[in-house]
């Protein structure tokens, strides 16, 4: 688990990537649906590296899941095969059972290529109902949210 103090409003958690050719259409542009994969990869890395609790561990040890409630993506600039980019993640809101994330994808020049909002909830996998986020997971998320929220 990473100390949330390492993150600031100007330096949130970010996952670096390079667009692979197989993620593109014949013109070399990223397929629209691929952007959701980028968001989910970043979310999973955030849970593992910042919260210290992988989705697999959430499922196997606690019998909990984190299904998607909603996702919204907006596109500003194209990404092409071979382009390096980063996906930044901030936690916008934390409620009893849901977490709202904001994403920003930036190209190598720092220009915003896409933005997104993703909402997930914590559910008991046996009864498929939302449950309160456990304190040992809520704590790191809230610390991160506070560290990266602009004043």
N, CA, C and O atoms as a GROMACS GRO file, in nm:
protein
  604
    1UNK      N    1   0.084  -0.118   0.000
    1UNK     CA    2   0.000   0.000   0.000
    1UNK      C    3   0.089   0.124   0.000
    1UNK      O    4   0.190   0.129   0.070
    2UNK      N    5   0.051   0.222  -0.079
    2UNK     CA    6   0.125   0.347  -0.090
    2UNK      C    7   0.068   0.450   0.007
    2UNK      O    8  -0.054   0.459   0.023
    3UNK      N    9   0.154   0.526   0.071
    3UNK     CA   10   0.111   0.632   0.161
    3UNK      C   11   0.042   0.742   0.081
    3UNK      O   12   0.100   0.794  -0.015
    4UNK      N   13  -0.080   0.778   0.119
    4UNK     CA   14  -0.157   0.881   0.047
    4UNK      C   15  -0.088   1.016   0.050
    4UNK      O   16  -0.117   1.102  -0.034
    5UNK      N   17   0.001   1.038   0.146
    5UNK     CA   18   0.073   1.166   0.154
    5UNK      C   19   0.163   1.187   0.032
    5UNK      O   20   0.207   1.298   0.005
    6UNK      N   21   0.190   1.079  -0.042
    6UNK     CA   22   0.272   1.090  -0.162
    6UNK      C   23   0.196   1.156  -0.277
    6UNK      O   24   0.255   1.193  -0.379
    7UNK      N   25   0.064   1.171  -0.260
    7UNK     CA   26  -0.020   1.227  -0.365
    7UNK      C   27  -0.071   1.364  -0.324
    7UNK      O   28  -0.092   1.392  -0.206
    8UNK      N   29  -0.089   1.450  -0.424
    8UNK     CA   30  -0.137   1.586  -0.402
    8UNK      C   31  -0.244   1.617  -0.507
    8UNK      O   32  -0.263   1.539  -0.600
    9UNK      N   33  -0.314   1.732  -0.492
    9UNK     CA   34  -0.410   1.769  -0.596
    9UNK      C   35  -0.346   1.780  -0.734
    9UNK      O   36  -0.411   1.752  -0.835
   10UNK      N   37  -0.219   1.820  -0.740
   10UNK     CA   38  -0.150   1.832  -0.868
   10UNK      C   39  -0.082   1.703  -0.912
   10UNK      O   40  -0.036   1.692  -1.026
   11UNK      N   41  -0.075   1.606  -0.823
   11UNK     CA   42  -0.007   1.480  -0.854
   11UNK      C   43  -0.088   1.361  -0.801
   11UNK      O   44  -0.049   1.299  -0.702
   12UNK      N   45  -0.200   1.330  -0.867
   12UNK     CA   46  -0.279   1.215  -0.823
   12UNK      C   47  -0.219   1.083  -0.872
   12UNK      O   48  -0.122   1.084  -0.948
   13UNK      N   49  -0.275   0.974  -0.829
   13UNK     CA   50  -0.234   0.843  -0.879
   13UNK      C   51  -0.251   0.842  -1.031
   13UNK      O   52  -0.352   0.889  -1.082
   14UNK      N   53  -0.154   0.789  -1.102
   14UNK     CA   54  -0.161   0.781  -1.248
   14UNK      C   55  -0.095   0.652  -1.295
   14UNK      O   56   0.009   0.611  -1.244
   15UNK      N   57  -0.159   0.590  -1.393
   15UNK     CA   58  -0.104   0.470  -1.455
   15UNK      C   59  -0.056   0.504  -1.595
   15UNK      O   60  -0.130   0.560  -1.675
   16UNK      N   61   0.068   0.470  -1.624
   16UNK     CA   62   0.128   0.498  -1.756
   16UNK      C   63   0.102   0.380  -1.849
   16UNK      O   64   0.107   0.264  -1.808
   17UNK      N   65   0.076   0.412  -1.975
   17UNK     CA   66   0.048   0.310  -2.076
   17UNK      C   67   0.104   0.354  -2.211
   17UNK      O   68   0.137   0.471  -2.231
   18UNK      N   69   0.113   0.261  -2.301
   18UNK     CA   70   0.141   0.289  -2.442
   18UNK      C   71   0.031   0.217  -2.520
   18UNK      O   72   0.003   0.100  -2.494
   19UNK      N   73  -0.030   0.287  -2.614
   19UNK     CA   74  -0.136   0.227  -2.695
   19UNK      C   75  -0.075   0.115  -2.779
   19UNK      O   76   0.020   0.136  -2.854
   20UNK      N   77  -0.132  -0.004  -2.767
   20UNK     CA   78  -0.088  -0.119  -2.843
   20UNK      C   79  -0.165  -0.125  -2.976
   20UNK      O   80  -0.280  -0.082  -2.984
   21UNK      N   81  -0.100  -0.178  -3.080
   21UNK     CA   82  -0.162  -0.183  -3.212
   21UNK      C   83  -0.295  -0.259  -3.208
   21UNK      O   84  -0.390  -0.219  -3.276
   22UNK      N   85  -0.303  -0.365  -3.130
   22UNK     CA   86  -0.425  -0.445  -3.121
   22UNK      C   87  -0.542  -0.372  -3.056
   22UNK      O   88  -0.654  -0.421  -3.058
   23UNK      N   89  -0.516  -0.256  -2.998
   23UNK     CA   90  -0.622  -0.176  -2.934
   23UNK      C   91  -0.680  -0.073  -3.032
   23UNK      O   92  -0.763   0.010  -2.996
   24UNK      N   93  -0.634  -0.080  -3.157
   24UNK     CA   94  -0.669   0.023  -3.256
   24UNK      C   95  -0.750  -0.034  -3.372
   24UNK      O   96  -0.750  -0.154  -3.399
   25UNK      N   97  -0.819   0.057  -3.439
   25UNK     CA   98  -0.891   0.022  -3.561
   25UNK      C   99  -0.790   0.023  -3.678
   25UNK      O  100  -0.673   0.056  -3.657
   26UNK      N  101  -0.833  -0.013  -3.798
   26UNK     CA  102  -0.739  -0.016  -3.912
   26UNK      C  103  -0.671   0.118  -3.941
   26UNK      O  104  -0.564   0.120  -4.002
   27UNK      N  105  -0.731   0.229  -3.899
   27UNK     CA  106  -0.669   0.360  -3.921
   27UNK      C  107  -0.566   0.393  -3.812
   27UNK      O  108  -0.502   0.498  -3.817
   28UNK      N  109  -0.550   0.303  -3.713
   28UNK     CA  110  -0.453   0.326  -3.608
   28UNK      C  111  -0.504   0.404  -3.489
   28UNK      O  112  -0.426   0.439  -3.400
   29UNK      N  113  -0.636   0.434  -3.485
   29UNK     CA  114  -0.696   0.508  -3.374
   29UNK      C  115  -0.749   0.408  -3.271
   29UNK      O  116  -0.798   0.300  -3.308
   30UNK      N  117  -0.740   0.443  -3.142
   30UNK     CA  118  -0.789   0.355  -3.036
   30UNK      C  119  -0.939   0.332  -3.053
   30UNK      O  120  -1.016   0.426  -3.073
   31UNK      N  121  -0.981   0.205  -3.045
   31UNK     CA  122  -1.123   0.171  -3.045
   31UNK      C  123  -1.190   0.237  -2.925
   31UNK      O  124  -1.131   0.242  -2.817
   32UNK      N  125  -1.309   0.288  -2.944
   32UNK     CA  126  -1.382   0.357  -2.837
   32UNK      C  127  -1.393   0.270  -2.712
   32UNK      O  128  -1.370   0.318  -2.601
   33UNK      N  129  -1.428   0.144  -2.728
   33UNK     CA  130  -1.448   0.056  -2.612
   33UNK      C  131  -1.320   0.032  -2.533
   33UNK      O  132  -1.326  -0.004  -2.415
   34UNK      N  133  -1.207   0.049  -2.597
   34UNK     CA  134  -1.079   0.026  -2.530
   34UNK      C  135  -1.057   0.123  -2.414
   34UNK      O  136  -0.988   0.090  -2.318
   35UNK      N  137  -1.115   0.243  -2.424
   35UNK     CA  138  -1.097   0.342  -2.318
   35UNK      C  139  -1.153   0.293  -2.185
   35UNK      O  140  -1.099   0.326  -2.080
   36UNK      N  141  -1.261   0.215  -2.188
   36UNK     CA  142  -1.314   0.160  -2.064
   36UNK      C  143  -1.214   0.061  -2.004
   36UNK      O  144  -1.201   0.054  -1.882
   37UNK      N  145  -1.144  -0.014  -2.088
   37UNK     CA  146  -1.039  -0.102  -2.036
   37UNK      C  147  -0.930  -0.020  -1.967
   37UNK      O  148  -0.880  -0.060  -1.862
   38UNK      N  149  -0.891   0.093  -2.027
   38UNK     CA  150  -0.789   0.178  -1.965
   38UNK      C  151  -0.834   0.226  -1.827
   38UNK      O  152  -0.756   0.228  -1.732
   39UNK      N  153  -0.961   0.265  -1.818
   39UNK     CA  154  -1.016   0.311  -1.690
   39UNK      C  155  -1.014   0.197  -1.588
   39UNK      O  156  -0.972   0.216  -1.473
   40UNK      N  157  -1.058   0.079  -1.629
   40UNK     CA  158  -1.064  -0.034  -1.536
   40UNK      C  159  -0.925  -0.080  -1.494
   40UNK      O  160  -0.905  -0.117  -1.378
   41UNK      N  161  -0.828  -0.079  -1.586
   41UNK     CA  162  -0.690  -0.114  -1.550
   41UNK      C  163  -0.635  -0.017  -1.446
   41UNK      O  164  -0.567  -0.057  -1.352
   42UNK      N  165  -0.664   0.111  -1.465
   42UNK     CA  166  -0.617   0.213  -1.371
   42UNK      C  167  -0.684   0.194  -1.235
   42UNK      O  168  -0.618   0.206  -1.132
   43UNK      N  169  -0.812   0.167  -1.236
   43UNK     CA  170  -0.886   0.145  -1.112
   43UNK      C  171  -0.830   0.025  -1.036
   43UNK      O  172  -0.811   0.032  -0.914
   44UNK      N  173  -0.803  -0.082  -1.106
   44UNK     CA  174  -0.748  -0.201  -1.041
   44UNK      C  175  -0.608  -0.173  -0.985
   44UNK      O  176  -0.575  -0.219  -0.875
   45UNK      N  177  -0.526  -0.099  -1.059
   45UNK     CA  178  -0.392  -0.063  -1.009
   45UNK      C  179  -0.403   0.028  -0.887
   45UNK      O  180  -0.324   0.014  -0.793
   46UNK      N  181  -0.499   0.120  -0.887
   46UNK     CA  182  -0.522   0.208  -0.772
   46UNK      C  183  -0.557   0.126  -0.648
   46UNK      O  184  -0.500   0.149  -0.541
   47UNK      N  185  -0.648   0.033  -0.662
   47UNK     CA  186  -0.685  -0.050  -0.546
   47UNK      C  187  -0.564  -0.127  -0.495
   47UNK      O  188  -0.540  -0.133  -0.374
   48UNK      N  189  -0.489  -0.186  -0.584
   48UNK     CA  190  -0.372  -0.265  -0.543
   48UNK      C  191  -0.263  -0.178  -0.481
   48UNK      O  192  -0.211  -0.212  -0.374
   49UNK      N  193  -0.228  -0.065  -0.547
   49UNK     CA  194  -0.112   0.014  -0.506
   49UNK      C  195  -0.142   0.117  -0.397
   49UNK      O  196  -0.055   0.144  -0.314
   50UNK      N  197  -0.261   0.174  -0.396
   50UNK     CA  198  -0.294   0.279  -0.299
   50UNK      C  199  -0.374   0.223  -0.181
   50UNK      O  200  -0.342   0.253  -0.066
   51UNK      N  201  -0.475   0.145  -0.210
   51UNK     CA  202  -0.558   0.090  -0.103
   51UNK      C  203  -0.492  -0.033  -0.041
   51UNK      O  204  -0.511  -0.063   0.077
   52UNK      N  205  -0.413  -0.104  -0.122
   52UNK     CA  206  -0.344  -0.222  -0.070
   52UNK      C  207  -0.432  -0.344  -0.064
   52UNK      O  208  -0.407  -0.436   0.013
   53UNK      N  209  -0.537  -0.345  -0.147
   53UNK     CA  210  -0.635  -0.454  -0.142
   53UNK      C  211  -0.685  -0.479  -0.284
   53UNK      O  212  -0.766  -0.401  -0.335
   54UNK      N  213  -0.639  -0.586  -0.348
   54UNK     CA  214  -0.679  -0.613  -0.486
   54UNK      C  215  -0.824  -0.658  -0.493
   54UNK      O  216  -0.882  -0.701  -0.393
   55UNK      N  217  -0.883  -0.648  -0.611
   55UNK     CA  218  -1.019  -0.697  -0.631
   55UNK      C  219  -1.027  -0.847  -0.605
   55UNK      O  220  -1.126  -0.896  -0.552
   56UNK      N  221  -0.923  -0.920  -0.643
   56UNK     CA  222  -0.920  -1.064  -0.620
   56UNK      C  223  -0.923  -1.094  -0.470
   56UNK      O  224  -0.997  -1.182  -0.425
   57UNK      N  225  -0.844  -1.022  -0.394
   57UNK     CA  226  -0.842  -1.040  -0.248
   57UNK      C  227  -0.977  -1.000  -0.186
   57UNK      O  228  -1.024  -1.065  -0.094
   58UNK      N  229  -1.038  -0.893  -0.238
   58UNK     CA  230  -1.169  -0.849  -0.192
   58UNK      C  231  -1.269  -0.964  -0.207
   58UNK      O  232  -1.348  -0.992  -0.116
   59UNK      N  233  -1.264  -1.029  -0.321
   59UNK     CA  234  -1.355  -1.140  -0.351
   59UNK      C  235  -1.322  -1.263  -0.266
   59UNK      O  236  -1.410  -1.318  -0.199
   60UNK      N  237  -1.196  -1.306  -0.269
   60UNK     CA  238  -1.159  -1.433  -0.204
   60UNK      C  239  -1.161  -1.426  -0.052
   60UNK      O  240  -1.206  -1.520   0.014
   61UNK      N  241  -1.112  -1.316   0.006
   61UNK     CA  242  -1.103  -1.308   0.152
   61UNK      C  243  -1.228  -1.255   0.219
   61UNK      O  244  -1.264  -1.298   0.329
   62UNK      N  245  -1.296  -1.161   0.153
   62UNK     CA  246  -1.411  -1.098   0.217
   62UNK      C  247  -1.545  -1.136   0.157
   62UNK      O  248  -1.650  -1.105   0.214
   63UNK      N  249  -1.544  -1.202   0.042
   63UNK     CA  250  -1.670  -1.237  -0.023
   63UNK      C  251  -1.744  -1.115  -0.074
   63UNK      O  252  -1.867  -1.114  -0.084
   64UNK      N  253  -1.666  -1.009  -0.106
   64UNK     CA  254  -1.726  -0.885  -0.156
   64UNK      C  255  -1.688  -0.863  -0.301
   64UNK      O  256  -1.590  -0.919  -0.350
   65UNK      N  257  -1.766  -0.781  -0.368
   65UNK     CA  258  -1.735  -0.742  -0.505
   65UNK      C  259  -1.746  -0.592  -0.518
   65UNK      O  260  -1.794  -0.524  -0.427
   66UNK      N  261  -1.703  -0.541  -0.631
   66UNK     CA  262  -1.711  -0.397  -0.658
   66UNK      C  263  -1.763  -0.374  -0.800
   66UNK      O  264  -1.690  -0.326  -0.886
   67UNK      N  265  -1.892  -0.408  -0.823
   67UNK     CA  266  -1.946  -0.394  -0.958
   67UNK      C  267  -1.965  -0.247  -0.997
   67UNK      O  268  -1.976  -0.158  -0.913
   68UNK      N  269  -1.970  -0.226  -1.126
   68UNK     CA  270  -1.992  -0.093  -1.182
   68UNK      C  271  -2.139  -0.055  -1.170
   68UNK      O  272  -2.227  -0.134  -1.201
   69UNK      N  273  -2.163   0.068  -1.125
   69UNK     CA  274  -2.297   0.125  -1.121
   69UNK      C  275  -2.319   0.209  -1.246
   69UNK      O  276  -2.424   0.201  -1.310
   70UNK      N  277  -2.218   0.291  -1.281
   70UNK     CA  278  -2.226   0.372  -1.403
   70UNK      C  279  -2.087   0.416  -1.446
   70UNK      O  280  -1.995   0.425  -1.365
   71UNK      N  281  -2.075   0.441  -1.574
   71UNK     CA  282  -1.951   0.493  -1.631
   71UNK      C  283  -1.987   0.593  -1.739
   71UNK      O  284  -2.079   0.571  -1.818
   72UNK      N  285  -1.913   0.703  -1.743
   72UNK     CA  286  -1.932   0.805  -1.846
   72UNK      C  287  -1.794   0.843  -1.897
   72UNK      O  288  -1.704   0.868  -1.818
   73UNK      N  289  -1.778   0.848  -2.029
   73UNK     CA  290  -1.652   0.888  -2.090
   73UNK      C  291  -1.677   1.001  -2.190
   73UNK      O  292  -1.775   0.998  -2.264
   74UNK      N  293  -1.589   1.099  -2.191
   74UNK     CA  294  -1.592   1.208  -2.288
   74UNK      C  295  -1.455   1.215  -2.354
   74UNK      O  296  -1.352   1.195  -2.289
   75UNK      N  297  -1.455   1.243  -2.484
   75UNK     CA  298  -1.331   1.241  -2.562
   75UNK      C  299  -1.297   1.380  -2.613
   75UNK      O  300  -1.382   1.450  -2.667
   76UNK      N  301  -1.170   1.418  -2.596
   76UNK     CA  302  -1.123   1.549  -2.641
   76UNK      C  303  -1.020   1.538  -2.754
   76UNK      O  304  -1.022   1.620  -2.846
   77UNK      N  305  -0.932   1.438  -2.748
   77UNK     CA  306  -0.826   1.421  -2.849
   77UNK      C  307  -0.808   1.272  -2.877
   77UNK      O  308  -0.836   1.187  -2.792
   78UNK      N  309  -0.762   1.244  -2.996
   78UNK     CA  310  -0.740   1.104  -3.036
   78UNK      C  311  -0.611   1.050  -2.975
   78UNK      O  312  -0.516   1.124  -2.950
   79UNK      N  313  -0.610   0.920  -2.953
   79UNK     CA  314  -0.488   0.847  -2.921
   79UNK      C  315  -0.470   0.745  -3.033
   79UNK      O  316  -0.566   0.685  -3.081
   80UNK      N  317  -0.344   0.726  -3.074
   80UNK     CA  318  -0.312   0.635  -3.184
   80UNK      C  319  -0.214   0.527  -3.136
   80UNK      O  320  -0.152   0.540  -3.031
   81UNK      N  321  -0.203   0.423  -3.214
   81UNK     CA  322  -0.109   0.316  -3.184
   81UNK      C  323   0.030   0.370  -3.159
   81UNK      O  324   0.080   0.450  -3.238
   82UNK      N  325   0.093   0.326  -3.050
   82UNK     CA  326   0.228   0.369  -3.014
   82UNK      C  327   0.232   0.492  -2.925
   82UNK      O  328   0.338   0.524  -2.871
   83UNK      N  329   0.118   0.562  -2.908
   83UNK     CA  330   0.117   0.682  -2.824
   83UNK      C  331   0.132   0.647  -2.676
   83UNK      O  332   0.058   0.563  -2.625
   84UNK      N  333   0.227   0.709  -2.607
   84UNK     CA  334   0.231   0.694  -2.461
   84UNK      C  335   0.126   0.787  -2.400
   84UNK      O  336   0.099   0.895  -2.453
   85UNK      N  337   0.067   0.744  -2.290
   85UNK     CA  338  -0.031   0.826  -2.220
   85UNK      C  339  -0.041   0.782  -2.075
   85UNK      O  340   0.007   0.674  -2.039
   86UNK      N  341  -0.103   0.864  -1.993
   86UNK     CA  342  -0.128   0.830  -1.853
   86UNK      C  343  -0.276   0.848  -1.824
   86UNK      O  344  -0.344   0.929  -1.887
   87UNK      N  345  -0.325   0.771  -1.729
   87UNK     CA  346  -0.461   0.785  -1.681
   87UNK      C  347  -0.453   0.821  -1.534
   87UNK      O  348  -0.405   0.742  -1.452
   88UNK      N  349  -0.501   0.941  -1.500
   88UNK     CA  350  -0.504   0.989  -1.363
   88UNK      C  351  -0.636   0.951  -1.297
   88UNK      O  352  -0.740   0.946  -1.364
   89UNK      N  353  -0.631   0.924  -1.169
   89UNK     CA  354  -0.752   0.887  -1.094
   89UNK      C  355  -0.764   0.973  -0.970
   89UNK      O  356  -0.667   0.992  -0.896
   90UNK      N  357  -0.883   1.025  -0.949
   90UNK     CA  358  -0.918   1.095  -0.825
   90UNK      C  359  -1.047   1.033  -0.772
   90UNK      O  360  -1.128   0.982  -0.850
   91UNK      N  361  -1.065   1.037  -0.642
   91UNK     CA  362  -1.190   0.993  -0.582
   91UNK      C  363  -1.274   1.117  -0.557
   91UNK      O  364  -1.238   1.203  -0.477
   92UNK      N  365  -1.385   1.126  -0.628
   92UNK     CA  366  -1.472   1.243  -0.616
   92UNK      C  367  -1.560   1.234  -0.492
   92UNK      O  368  -1.580   1.333  -0.422
   93UNK      N  369  -1.613   1.114  -0.467
   93UNK     CA  370  -1.710   1.099  -0.358
   93UNK      C  371  -1.702   0.959  -0.301
   93UNK      O  372  -1.676   0.862  -0.372
   94UNK      N  373  -1.724   0.951  -0.170
   94UNK     CA  374  -1.724   0.824  -0.100
   94UNK      C  375  -1.849   0.823  -0.012
   94UNK      O  376  -1.862   0.905   0.078
   95UNK      N  377  -1.940   0.729  -0.038
   95UNK     CA  378  -2.060   0.720   0.043
   95UNK      C  379  -2.056   0.590   0.124
   95UNK      O  380  -1.951   0.528   0.136
   96UNK      N  381  -2.168   0.550   0.178
   96UNK     CA  382  -2.174   0.429   0.261
   96UNK      C  383  -2.125   0.307   0.183
   96UNK      O  384  -2.045   0.228   0.235
   97UNK      N  385  -2.172   0.291   0.058
   97UNK     CA  386  -2.138   0.171  -0.019
   97UNK      C  387  -2.082   0.201  -0.157
   97UNK      O  388  -2.036   0.110  -0.225
   98UNK      N  389  -2.083   0.328  -0.199
   98UNK     CA  390  -2.037   0.359  -0.335
   98UNK      C  391  -1.914   0.449  -0.334
   98UNK      O  392  -1.888   0.525  -0.240
   99UNK      N  393  -1.839   0.437  -0.443
   99UNK     CA  394  -1.720   0.519  -0.465
   99UNK      C  395  -1.732   0.579  -0.604
   99UNK      O  396  -1.755   0.507  -0.702
  100UNK      N  397  -1.718   0.711  -0.613
  100UNK     CA  398  -1.722   0.780  -0.741
  100UNK      C  399  -1.581   0.825  -0.775
  100UNK      O  400  -1.518   0.900  -0.699
  101UNK      N  401  -1.531   0.780  -0.888
  101UNK     CA  402  -1.396   0.810  -0.935
  101UNK      C  403  -1.403   0.905  -1.054
  101UNK      O  404  -1.495   0.897  -1.136
  102UNK      N  405  -1.305   0.994  -1.064
  102UNK     CA  406  -1.286   1.077  -1.184
  102UNK      C  407  -1.156   1.034  -1.249
  102UNK      O  408  -1.056   1.011  -1.181
  103UNK      N  409  -1.158   1.024  -1.382
  103UNK     CA  410  -1.041   0.984  -1.459
  103UNK      C  411  -1.008   1.092  -1.560
  103UNK      O  412  -1.096   1.161  -1.612
  104UNK      N  413  -0.879   1.105  -1.588
  104UNK     CA  414  -0.832   1.196  -1.691
  104UNK      C  415  -0.718   1.127  -1.764
  104UNK      O  416  -0.617   1.093  -1.703
  105UNK      N  417  -0.734   1.108  -1.895
  105UNK     CA  418  -0.628   1.049  -1.977
  105UNK      C  419  -0.552   1.160  -2.046
  105UNK      O  420  -0.611   1.244  -2.113
  106UNK      N  421  -0.419   1.160  -2.031
  106UNK     CA  422  -0.334   1.264  -2.091
  106UNK      C  423  -0.231   1.202  -2.183
  106UNK      O  424  -0.175   1.096  -2.154
  107UNK      N  425  -0.208   1.268  -2.297
  107UNK     CA  426  -0.104   1.222  -2.388
  107UNK      C  427   0.033   1.266  -2.337
  107UNK      O  428   0.043   1.327  -2.231
  108UNK      N  429   0.138   1.234  -2.412
  108UNK     CA  430   0.274   1.264  -2.368
  108UNK      C  431   0.299   1.414  -2.352
  108UNK      O  432   0.387   1.454  -2.276
  109UNK      N  433   0.223   1.497  -2.423
  109UNK     CA  434   0.236   1.643  -2.411
  109UNK      C  435   0.157   1.698  -2.292
  109UNK      O  436   0.159   1.818  -2.266
  110UNK      N  437   0.086   1.610  -2.220
  110UNK     CA  438   0.007   1.654  -2.105
  110UNK      C  439  -0.132   1.700  -2.142
  110UNK      O  440  -0.208   1.745  -2.055
  111UNK      N  441  -0.168   1.690  -2.270
  111UNK     CA  442  -0.301   1.732  -2.314
  111UNK      C  443  -0.405   1.627  -2.275
  111UNK      O  444  -0.379   1.507  -2.283
  112UNK      N  445  -0.522   1.672  -2.232
  112UNK     CA  446  -0.629   1.581  -2.196
  112UNK      C  447  -0.688   1.520  -2.322
  112UNK      O  448  -0.731   1.591  -2.412
  113UNK      N  449  -0.689   1.387  -2.327
  113UNK     CA  450  -0.746   1.314  -2.441
  113UNK      C  451  -0.886   1.262  -2.409
  113UNK      O  452  -0.973   1.258  -2.496
  114UNK      N  453  -0.907   1.222  -2.284
  114UNK     CA  454  -1.040   1.177  -2.243
  114UNK      C  455  -1.057   1.199  -2.093
  114UNK      O  456  -0.960   1.203  -2.017
  115UNK      N  457  -1.182   1.214  -2.054
  115UNK     CA  458  -1.218   1.224  -1.912
  115UNK      C  459  -1.329   1.124  -1.885
  115UNK      O  460  -1.398   1.081  -1.977
  116UNK      N  461  -1.344   1.089  -1.761
  116UNK     CA  462  -1.450   0.994  -1.728
  116UNK      C  463  -1.487   0.998  -1.582
  116UNK      O  464  -1.411   1.044  -1.496
  117UNK      N  465  -1.605   0.949  -1.556
  117UNK     CA  466  -1.654   0.930  -1.420
  117UNK      C  467  -1.700   0.785  -1.410
  117UNK      O  468  -1.768   0.734  -1.499
  118UNK      N  469  -1.663   0.721  -1.303
  118UNK     CA  470  -1.697   0.580  -1.283
  118UNK      C  471  -1.747   0.564  -1.140
  118UNK      O  472  -1.682   0.609  -1.045
  119UNK      N  473  -1.862   0.502  -1.126
  119UNK     CA  474  -1.919   0.476  -0.994
  119UNK      C  475  -1.927   0.325  -0.974
  119UNK      O  476  -1.979   0.253  -1.060
  120UNK      N  477  -1.875   0.279  -0.862
  120UNK     CA  478  -1.888   0.138  -0.827
  120UNK      C  479  -1.940   0.128  -0.684
  120UNK      O  480  -1.933   0.224  -0.608
  121UNK      N  481  -1.990   0.012  -0.649
  121UNK     CA  482  -2.037  -0.008  -0.512
  121UNK      C  483  -1.975  -0.136  -0.458
  121UNK      O  484  -1.923  -0.219  -0.532
  122UNK      N  485  -1.982  -0.150  -0.328
  122UNK     CA  486  -1.934  -0.271  -0.262
  122UNK      C  487  -2.057  -0.356  -0.232
  122UNK      O  488  -2.153  -0.310  -0.171
  123UNK      N  489  -2.052  -0.482  -0.277
  123UNK     CA  490  -2.164  -0.572  -0.255
  123UNK      C  491  -2.118  -0.700  -0.187
  123UNK      O  492  -2.005  -0.745  -0.204
  124UNK      N  493  -2.210  -0.758  -0.110
  124UNK     CA  494  -2.192  -0.892  -0.056
  124UNK      C  495  -2.224  -0.987  -0.171
  124UNK      O  496  -2.336  -0.987  -0.221
  125UNK      N  497  -2.128  -1.066  -0.214
  125UNK     CA  498  -2.147  -1.151  -0.331
  125UNK      C  499  -2.248  -1.264  -0.310
  125UNK      O  500  -2.303  -1.316  -0.407
  126UNK      N  501  -2.273  -1.302  -0.184
  126UNK     CA  502  -2.371  -1.410  -0.159
  126UNK      C  503  -2.513  -1.361  -0.180
  126UNK      O  504  -2.596  -1.434  -0.235
  127UNK      N  505  -2.542  -1.240  -0.136
  127UNK     CA  506  -2.680  -1.190  -0.145
  127UNK      C  507  -2.697  -1.083  -0.254
  127UNK      O  508  -2.809  -1.038  -0.281
  128UNK      N  509  -2.586  -1.043  -0.317
  128UNK     CA  510  -2.586  -0.942  -0.423
  128UNK      C  511  -2.657  -0.814  -0.382
  128UNK      O  512  -2.739  -0.758  -0.457
  129UNK      N  513  -2.625  -0.769  -0.262
  129UNK     CA  514  -2.678  -0.642  -0.210
  129UNK      C  515  -2.561  -0.557  -0.164
  129UNK      O  516  -2.457  -0.608  -0.121
  130UNK      N  517  -2.579  -0.426  -0.175
  130UNK     CA  518  -2.472  -0.336  -0.131
  130UNK      C  519  -2.454  -0.344   0.020
  130UNK      O  520  -2.548  -0.367   0.095
  131UNK      N  521  -2.329  -0.325   0.061
  131UNK     CA  522  -2.294  -0.327   0.203
  131UNK      C  523  -2.200  -0.209   0.230
  131UNK      O  524  -2.143  -0.151   0.138
  132UNK      N  525  -2.186  -0.175   0.355
  132UNK     CA  526  -2.097  -0.066   0.393
  132UNK      C  527  -1.953  -0.102   0.358
  132UNK      O  528  -1.909  -0.215   0.376
  133UNK      N  529  -1.880  -0.003   0.308
  133UNK     CA  530  -1.739  -0.024   0.275
  133UNK      C  531  -1.664  -0.051   0.405
  133UNK      O  532  -1.671   0.029   0.498
  134UNK      N  533  -1.592  -0.163   0.414
  134UNK     CA  534  -1.520  -0.196   0.538
  134UNK      C  535  -1.420  -0.086   0.575
  134UNK      O  536  -1.358  -0.026   0.488
  135UNK      N  537  -1.404  -0.060   0.706
  135UNK     CA  538  -1.315   0.047   0.752
  135UNK      C  539  -1.172   0.038   0.700
  135UNK      O  540  -1.110   0.140   0.671
  136UNK      N  541  -1.117  -0.085   0.689
  136UNK     CA  542  -0.978  -0.098   0.644
  136UNK      C  543  -0.963  -0.068   0.495
  136UNK      O  544  -0.851  -0.057   0.446
  137UNK      N  545  -1.073  -0.056   0.423
  137UNK     CA  546  -1.072  -0.015   0.283
  137UNK      C  547  -1.113   0.132   0.272
  137UNK      O  548  -1.054   0.208   0.196
  138UNK      N  549  -1.214   0.170   0.348
  138UNK     CA  550  -1.261   0.309   0.348
  138UNK      C  551  -1.150   0.406   0.391
  138UNK      O  552  -1.135   0.512   0.332
  139UNK      N  553  -1.073   0.370   0.493
  139UNK     CA  554  -0.969   0.458   0.546
  139UNK      C  555  -0.869   0.504   0.440
  139UNK      O  556  -0.850   0.625   0.423
  140UNK      N  557  -0.804   0.411   0.368
  140UNK     CA  558  -0.710   0.454   0.264
  140UNK      C  559  -0.775   0.532   0.150
  140UNK      O  560  -0.714   0.623   0.094
  141UNK      N  561  -0.899   0.497   0.115
  141UNK     CA  562  -0.967   0.570   0.008
  141UNK      C  563  -0.993   0.713   0.053
  141UNK      O  564  -0.969   0.807  -0.023
  142UNK      N  565  -1.043   0.730   0.174
  142UNK     CA  566  -1.073   0.865   0.224
  142UNK      C  567  -0.945   0.947   0.240
  142UNK      O  568  -0.944   1.066   0.208
  143UNK      N  569  -0.838   0.886   0.288
  143UNK     CA  570  -0.710   0.958   0.301
  143UNK      C  571  -0.662   1.004   0.164
  143UNK      O  572  -0.614   1.116   0.149
  144UNK      N  573  -0.674   0.918   0.065
  144UNK     CA  574  -0.634   0.952  -0.071
  144UNK      C  575  -0.722   1.065  -0.125
  144UNK      O  576  -0.671   1.160  -0.185
  145UNK      N  577  -0.852   1.054  -0.106
  145UNK     CA  578  -0.945   1.157  -0.154
  145UNK      C  579  -0.910   1.292  -0.096
  145UNK      O  580  -0.906   1.391  -0.168
  146UNK      N  581  -0.885   1.297   0.033
  146UNK     CA  582  -0.850   1.424   0.097
  146UNK      C  583  -0.716   1.478   0.046
  146UNK      O  584  -0.702   1.598   0.027
  147UNK      N  585  -0.620   1.389   0.023
  147UNK     CA  586  -0.487   1.434  -0.024
  147UNK      C  587  -0.490   1.489  -0.166
  147UNK      O  588  -0.408   1.573  -0.201
  148UNK      N  589  -0.584   1.443  -0.247
  148UNK     CA  590  -0.584   1.481  -0.388
  148UNK      C  591  -0.698   1.576  -0.428
  148UNK      O  592  -0.709   1.612  -0.545
  149UNK      N  593  -0.780   1.616  -0.333
  149UNK     CA  594  -0.888   1.709  -0.364
  149UNK      C  595  -0.834   1.851  -0.366
  149UNK      O  596  -0.774   1.896  -0.268
  150UNK      N  597  -0.855   1.922  -0.477
  150UNK     CA  598  -0.808   2.062  -0.482
  150UNK      C  599  -0.877   2.147  -0.375
  150UNK      O  600  -0.994   2.126  -0.343
  151UNK      N  601  -0.803   2.242  -0.321
  151UNK     CA  602  -0.856   2.328  -0.214
  151UNK      C  603  -0.966   2.418  -0.264
  151UNK      O  604  -1.021   2.497  -0.188
   0.00000   0.00000   0.00000
